[in-house]
Amino acid sequence: MRNWIIKFGGVISALALMITTLNVNAACTFYAHQPKLPDGAEKLRKF
């Protein structure tokens, strides 16, 4: 298991960063439910 984490850890972290970036730059379609973003995610905003 540890070998798998070492091998694919970079890919998983890059995927998490990409998903967070997409989430910061998008708004929820439902008015009442906008999930709370993690600390530091505001730095990834494009506008």
mmCIF file as gemmi writes it, N, C-alpha and C atoms, coordinates in Angstrom:
data_model
loop_
_atom_site.group_PDB
_atom_site.id
_atom_site.type_symbol
_atom_site.label_atom_id
_atom_site.label_alt_id
_atom_site.label_comp_id
_atom_site.label_asym_id
_atom_site.label_entity_id
_atom_site.label_seq_id
_atom_site.pdbx_PDB_ins_code
_atom_site.Cartn_x
_atom_site.Cartn_y
_atom_site.Cartn_z
_atom_site.occupancy
_atom_site.B_iso_or_equiv
_atom_site.pdbx_formal_charge
_atom_site.auth_seq_id
_atom_site.auth_asym_id
_atom_site.pdbx_PDB_model_num
ATOM 1 N N . MET Axp A 1 ? 0.83 -1.194 0 1 0 ? 1 A 1
ATOM 2 C CA . MET Axp A 1 ? 0 0 0 1 0 ? 1 A 1
ATOM 3 C C . MET Axp A 1 ? 0.869 1.251 0 1 0 ? 1 A 1
ATOM 4 N N . ARG Axp A 2 ? 1.928 1.237 0.784 1 0 ? 2 A 1
ATOM 5 C CA . ARG Axp A 2 ? 2.809 2.398 0.868 1 0 ? 2 A 1
ATOM 6 C C . ARG Axp A 2 ? 3.478 2.68 -0.476 1 0 ? 2 A 1
ATOM 7 N N . ASN Axp A 3 ? 3.837 1.637 -1.187 1 0 ? 3 A 1
ATOM 8 C CA . ASN Axp A 3 ? 4.45 1.788 -2.502 1 0 ? 3 A 1
ATOM 9 C C . ASN Axp A 3 ? 3.496 2.479 -3.47 1 0 ? 3 A 1
ATOM 10 N N . TRP Axp A 4 ? 2.212 2.129 -3.399 1 0 ? 4 A 1
ATOM 11 C CA . TRP Axp A 4 ? 1.192 2.727 -4.26 1 0 ? 4 A 1
ATOM 12 C C . TRP Axp A 4 ? 1.037 4.204 -3.952 1 0 ? 4 A 1
ATOM 13 N N . ILE Axp A 5 ? 1.051 4.572 -2.671 1 0 ? 5 A 1
ATOM 14 C CA . ILE Axp A 5 ? 0.917 5.968 -2.264 1 0 ? 5 A 1
ATOM 15 C C . ILE Axp A 5 ? 2.112 6.78 -2.74 1 0 ? 5 A 1
ATOM 16 N N . ILE Axp A 6 ? 3.287 6.236 -2.633 1 0 ? 6 A 1
ATOM 17 C CA . ILE Axp A 6 ? 4.489 6.94 -3.096 1 0 ? 6 A 1
ATOM 18 C C . ILE Axp A 6 ? 4.46 7.106 -4.608 1 0 ? 6 A 1
ATOM 19 N N . LYS Axp A 7 ? 3.997 6.107 -5.321 1 0 ? 7 A 1
ATOM 20 C CA . LYS Axp A 7 ? 3.983 6.143 -6.778 1 0 ? 7 A 1
ATOM 21 C C . LYS Axp A 7 ? 2.949 7.132 -7.33 1 0 ? 7 A 1
ATOM 22 N N . PHE Axp A 8 ? 1.755 7.171 -6.745 1 0 ? 8 A 1
ATOM 23 C CA . PHE Axp A 8 ? 0.667 7.979 -7.285 1 0 ? 8 A 1
ATOM 24 C C . PHE Axp A 8 ? 0.33 9.196 -6.426 1 0 ? 8 A 1
ATOM 25 N N . GLY Axp A 9 ? 1.119 9.51 -5.417 1 0 ? 9 A 1
ATOM 26 C CA . GLY Axp A 9 ? 0.841 10.643 -4.545 1 0 ? 9 A 1
ATOM 27 C C . GLY Axp A 9 ? 0.86 11.967 -5.276 1 0 ? 9 A 1
ATOM 28 N N . GLY Axp A 10 ? 1.782 12.16 -6.197 1 0 ? 10 A 1
ATOM 29 C CA . GLY Axp A 10 ? 1.857 13.396 -6.97 1 0 ? 10 A 1
ATOM 30 C C . GLY Axp A 10 ? 0.652 13.589 -7.872 1 0 ? 10 A 1
ATOM 31 N N . VAL Axp A 11 ? 0.184 12.512 -8.451 1 0 ? 11 A 1
ATOM 32 C CA . VAL Axp A 11 ? -0.983 12.583 -9.328 1 0 ? 11 A 1
ATOM 33 C C . VAL Axp A 11 ? -2.229 12.938 -8.525 1 0 ? 11 A 1
ATOM 34 N N . ILE Axp A 12 ? -2.375 12.333 -7.371 1 0 ? 12 A 1
ATOM 35 C CA . ILE Axp A 12 ? -3.537 12.596 -6.532 1 0 ? 12 A 1
ATOM 36 C C . ILE Axp A 12 ? -3.522 14.034 -6.028 1 0 ? 12 A 1
ATOM 37 N N . SER Axp A 13 ? -2.366 14.539 -5.624 1 0 ? 13 A 1
ATOM 38 C CA . SER Axp A 13 ? -2.3 15.919 -5.14 1 0 ? 13 A 1
ATOM 39 C C . SER Axp A 13 ? -2.546 16.916 -6.274 1 0 ? 13 A 1
ATOM 40 N N . ALA Axp A 14 ? -2.061 16.643 -7.467 1 0 ? 14 A 1
ATOM 41 C CA . ALA Axp A 14 ? -2.327 17.523 -8.606 1 0 ? 14 A 1
ATOM 42 C C . ALA Axp A 14 ? -3.809 17.517 -8.965 1 0 ? 14 A 1
ATOM 43 N N . LEU Axp A 15 ? -4.441 16.369 -8.89 1 0 ? 15 A 1
ATOM 44 C CA . LEU Axp A 15 ? -5.874 16.274 -9.157 1 0 ? 15 A 1
ATOM 45 C C . LEU Axp A 15 ? -6.675 17.04 -8.11 1 0 ? 15 A 1
ATOM 46 N N . ALA Axp A 16 ? -6.275 16.959 -6.853 1 0 ? 16 A 1
ATOM 47 C CA . ALA Axp A 16 ? -6.965 17.692 -5.794 1 0 ? 16 A 1
ATOM 48 C C . ALA Axp A 16 ? -6.814 19.198 -5.996 1 0 ? 16 A 1
ATOM 49 N N . LEU Axp A 17 ? -5.64 19.652 -6.4 1 0 ? 17 A 1
ATOM 50 C CA . LEU Axp A 17 ? -5.425 21.071 -6.665 1 0 ? 17 A 1
ATOM 51 C C . LEU Axp A 17 ? -6.276 21.543 -7.835 1 0 ? 17 A 1
ATOM 52 N N . MET Axp A 18 ? -6.381 20.734 -8.892 1 0 ? 18 A 1
ATOM 53 C CA . MET Axp A 18 ? -7.187 21.099 -10.05 1 0 ? 18 A 1
ATOM 54 C C . MET Axp A 18 ? -8.676 21.172 -9.687 1 0 ? 18 A 1
ATOM 55 N N . ILE Axp A 19 ? -9.155 20.233 -8.901 1 0 ? 19 A 1
ATOM 56 C CA . ILE Axp A 19 ? -10.555 20.244 -8.496 1 0 ? 19 A 1
ATOM 57 C C . ILE Axp A 19 ? -10.844 21.441 -7.603 1 0 ? 19 A 1
ATOM 58 N N . THR Axp A 20 ? -9.925 21.778 -6.703 1 0 ? 20 A 1
ATOM 59 C CA . THR Axp A 20 ? -10.107 22.952 -5.844 1 0 ? 20 A 1
ATOM 60 C C . THR Axp A 20 ? -10.127 24.222 -6.662 1 0 ? 20 A 1
ATOM 61 N N . THR Axp A 21 ? -9.254 24.335 -7.653 1 0 ? 21 A 1
ATOM 62 C CA . THR Axp A 21 ? -9.223 25.518 -8.51 1 0 ? 21 A 1
ATOM 63 C C . THR Axp A 21 ? -10.531 25.664 -9.284 1 0 ? 21 A 1
ATOM 64 N N . LEU Axp A 22 ? -11.043 24.58 -9.807 1 0 ? 22 A 1
ATOM 65 C CA . LEU Axp A 22 ? -12.319 24.631 -10.514 1 0 ? 22 A 1
ATOM 66 C C . LEU Axp A 22 ? -13.465 25.005 -9.576 1 0 ? 22 A 1
ATOM 67 N N . ASN Axp A 23 ? -13.413 24.518 -8.348 1 0 ? 23 A 1
ATOM 68 C CA . ASN Axp A 23 ? -14.462 24.793 -7.378 1 0 ? 23 A 1
ATOM 69 C C . ASN Axp A 23 ? -14.438 26.25 -6.924 1 0 ? 23 A 1
ATOM 70 N N . VAL Axp A 24 ? -13.276 26.842 -6.796 1 0 ? 24 A 1
ATOM 71 C CA . VAL Axp A 24 ? -13.16 28.241 -6.366 1 0 ? 24 A 1
ATOM 72 C C . VAL Axp A 24 ? -13.733 29.163 -7.43 1 0 ? 24 A 1
ATOM 73 N N . ASN Axp A 25 ? -13.544 28.845 -8.683 1 0 ? 25 A 1
ATOM 74 C CA . ASN Axp A 25 ? -13.969 29.712 -9.769 1 0 ? 25 A 1
ATOM 75 C C . ASN Axp A 25 ? -15.397 29.442 -10.254 1 0 ? 25 A 1
ATOM 76 N N . ALA Axp A 26 ? -16.123 28.599 -9.568 1 0 ? 26 A 1
ATOM 77 C CA . ALA Axp A 26 ? -17.504 28.288 -9.963 1 0 ? 26 A 1
ATOM 78 C C . ALA Axp A 26 ? -18.433 28.529 -8.782 1 0 ? 26 A 1
ATOM 79 N N . ALA Axp A 27 ? -19.654 28.847 -9.086 1 0 ? 27 A 1
ATOM 80 C CA . ALA Axp A 27 ? -20.67 29.014 -8.054 1 0 ? 27 A 1
ATOM 81 C C . ALA Axp A 27 ? -21.632 27.833 -8.118 1 0 ? 27 A 1
ATOM 82 N N . CYS Axp A 28 ? -22.214 27.523 -7.008 1 0 ? 28 A 1
ATOM 83 C CA . CYS Axp A 28 ? -23.178 26.437 -6.936 1 0 ? 28 A 1
ATOM 84 C C . CYS Axp A 28 ? -24.466 26.856 -7.639 1 0 ? 28 A 1
ATOM 85 N N . THR Axp A 29 ? -25.103 25.928 -8.327 1 0 ? 29 A 1
ATOM 86 C CA . THR Axp A 29 ? -26.333 26.246 -9.041 1 0 ? 29 A 1
ATOM 87 C C . THR Axp A 29 ? -27.515 26.391 -8.09 1 0 ? 29 A 1
ATOM 88 N N . PHE Axp A 30 ? -27.429 25.815 -6.917 1 0 ? 30 A 1
ATOM 89 C CA . PHE Axp A 30 ? -28.491 25.935 -5.926 1 0 ? 30 A 1
ATOM 90 C C . PHE Axp A 30 ? -28.194 27.131 -5.036 1 0 ? 30 A 1
ATOM 91 N N . TYR Axp A 31 ? -29.159 27.979 -4.848 1 0 ? 31 A 1
ATOM 92 C CA . TYR Axp A 31 ? -28.96 29.225 -4.12 1 0 ? 31 A 1
ATOM 93 C C . TYR Axp A 31 ? -28.589 28.993 -2.653 1 0 ? 31 A 1
ATOM 94 N N . ALA Axp A 32 ? -29.199 28.016 -2.032 1 0 ? 32 A 1
ATOM 95 C CA . ALA Axp A 32 ? -29.038 27.826 -0.59 1 0 ? 32 A 1
ATOM 96 C C . ALA Axp A 32 ? -27.828 26.974 -0.212 1 0 ? 32 A 1
ATOM 97 N N . HIS Axp A 33 ? -27.174 26.362 -1.158 1 0 ? 33 A 1
ATOM 98 C CA . HIS Axp A 33 ? -26.083 25.45 -0.792 1 0 ? 33 A 1
ATOM 99 C C . HIS Axp A 33 ? -24.803 25.809 -1.529 1 0 ? 33 A 1
ATOM 100 N N . GLN Axp A 34 ? -23.989 26.632 -0.922 1 0 ? 34 A 1
ATOM 101 C CA . GLN Axp A 34 ? -22.659 26.914 -1.436 1 0 ? 34 A 1
ATOM 102 C C . GLN Axp A 34 ? -21.673 26.339 -0.423 1 0 ? 34 A 1
ATOM 103 N N . PRO Axp A 35 ? -20.981 25.25 -0.752 1 0 ? 35 A 1
ATOM 104 C CA . PRO Axp A 35 ? -20.106 24.62 0.234 1 0 ? 35 A 1
ATOM 105 C C . PRO Axp A 35 ? -18.968 25.535 0.663 1 0 ? 35 A 1
ATOM 106 N N . LYS Axp A 36 ? -18.538 25.385 1.898 1 0 ? 36 A 1
ATOM 107 C CA . LYS Axp A 36 ? -17.45 26.196 2.437 1 0 ? 36 A 1
ATOM 108 C C . LYS Axp A 36 ? -16.13 25.714 1.841 1 0 ? 36 A 1
ATOM 109 N N . LEU Axp A 37 ? -15.302 26.65 1.412 1 0 ? 37 A 1
ATOM 110 C CA . LEU Axp A 37 ? -14.021 26.321 0.804 1 0 ? 37 A 1
ATOM 111 C C . LEU Axp A 37 ? -12.937 26.214 1.868 1 0 ? 37 A 1
ATOM 112 N N . PRO Axp A 38 ? -11.9 25.431 1.608 1 0 ? 38 A 1
ATOM 113 C CA . PRO Axp A 38 ? -10.807 25.324 2.566 1 0 ? 38 A 1
ATOM 114 C C . PRO Axp A 38 ? -10.017 26.638 2.663 1 0 ? 38 A 1
ATOM 115 N N . ASP Axp A 39 ? -9.302 26.801 3.78 1 0 ? 39 A 1
ATOM 116 C CA . ASP Axp A 39 ? -8.466 27.991 3.957 1 0 ? 39 A 1
ATOM 117 C C . ASP Axp A 39 ? -7.392 28.045 2.881 1 0 ? 39 A 1
ATOM 118 N N . GLY Axp A 40 ? -7.165 29.213 2.327 1 0 ? 40 A 1
ATOM 119 C CA . GLY Axp A 40 ? -6.149 29.397 1.303 1 0 ? 40 A 1
ATOM 120 C C . GLY Axp A 40 ? -6.645 29.171 -0.113 1 0 ? 40 A 1
ATOM 121 N N . ALA Axp A 41 ? -7.882 28.743 -0.269 1 0 ? 41 A 1
ATOM 122 C CA . ALA Axp A 41 ? -8.41 28.482 -1.609 1 0 ? 41 A 1
ATOM 123 C C . ALA Axp A 41 ? -8.666 29.786 -2.364 1 0 ? 41 A 1
ATOM 124 N N . GLU Axp A 42 ? -8.807 30.907 -1.645 1 0 ? 42 A 1
ATOM 125 C CA . GLU Axp A 42 ? -9.054 32.187 -2.31 1 0 ? 42 A 1
ATOM 126 C C . GLU Axp A 42 ? -7.869 32.613 -3.179 1 0 ? 42 A 1
ATOM 127 N N . LYS Axp A 43 ? -6.692 32.113 -2.878 1 0 ? 43 A 1
ATOM 128 C CA . LYS Axp A 43 ? -5.498 32.461 -3.677 1 0 ? 43 A 1
ATOM 129 C C . LYS Axp A 43 ? -5.583 31.905 -5.102 1 0 ? 43 A 1
ATOM 130 N N . LEU Axp A 44 ? -6.429 30.91 -5.32 1 0 ? 44 A 1
ATOM 131 C CA . LEU Axp A 44 ? -6.537 30.262 -6.626 1 0 ? 44 A 1
ATOM 132 C C . LEU Axp A 44 ? -7.558 30.93 -7.537 1 0 ? 44 A 1
ATOM 133 N N . ARG Axp A 45 ? -8.223 31.988 -7.067 1 0 ? 45 A 1
ATOM 134 C CA . ARG Axp A 45 ? -9.25 32.66 -7.885 1 0 ? 45 A 1
ATOM 135 C C . ARG Axp A 45 ? -8.63 33.311 -9.096 1 0 ? 45 A 1
ATOM 136 N N . LYS Axp A 46 ? -9.341 33.291 -10.204 1 0 ? 46 A 1
ATOM 137 C CA . LYS Axp A 46 ? -8.858 33.873 -11.447 1 0 ? 46 A 1
ATOM 138 C C . LYS Axp A 46 ? -9.456 35.235 -11.714 1 0 ? 46 A 1
ATOM 139 N N . PHE Axp A 47 ? -10.374 35.717 -10.865 1 0 ? 47 A 1
ATOM 140 C CA . PHE Axp A 47 ? -10.982 37.016 -11.083 1 0 ? 47 A 1
ATOM 141 C C . PHE Axp A 47 ? -10.928 37.84 -9.84 1 0 ? 47 A 1
